[in-house]
Amino acid sequence: MAGTIFWLLIVAFGFLFIWGLINKSWRLLLMGGMAVTLPSLYFLGAENGFRLLALVPLIPFGLSYFFAKKRKESR
């Protein structure tokens, strides 16, 4: 059951991330970042290079900040 939730969150991240980039929606990117946060924390306990996967949520969070700032400036 836990593995199913793990992979469901990763698939949801992939879908929301790609859809957010296509639509340039900061909300979709933010939801994608939240979806991948829990699976990435699992890799934080690794003792090798997989520990770097804990930094993956920074990508959609940074892009959502960039898109929100860009949208605010265009108004």
LINUR-V211763 format. One record per residue. SS is DSSP state (@ for helix, = for strand, . for the rest). OMEGA is omega as a letter, one per 40 degrees, with the letter a starting at -180 (none if undefined). Layout:
SS;OMEGA / SS;OMEGA
This chain:
.;a / @;i / @;i / @;i / @;i / @;a / @;i / @;i / @;i / @;i / @;i / @;i / @;a / @;i / @;a / @;a / @;a / @;i / @;i / @;i / @;i / @;a / @;a / .;a / .;a / @;i / @;i / @;i / @;i / @;i / @;i / @;i / @;i / @;a / @;a / @;a / @;a / @;i / @;a / @;i / @;i / @;a / @;i / .;i / .;a / .;a / .;a / .;a / @;i / @;i / @;i / @;i / @;i / @;i / @;a / .;a / @;i / @;a / @;i / @;i / @;i / @;i / @;i / @;i / @;a / @;a / @;i / @;i / @;i / @;i / @;a / @;a / @;a / @;a / .;none
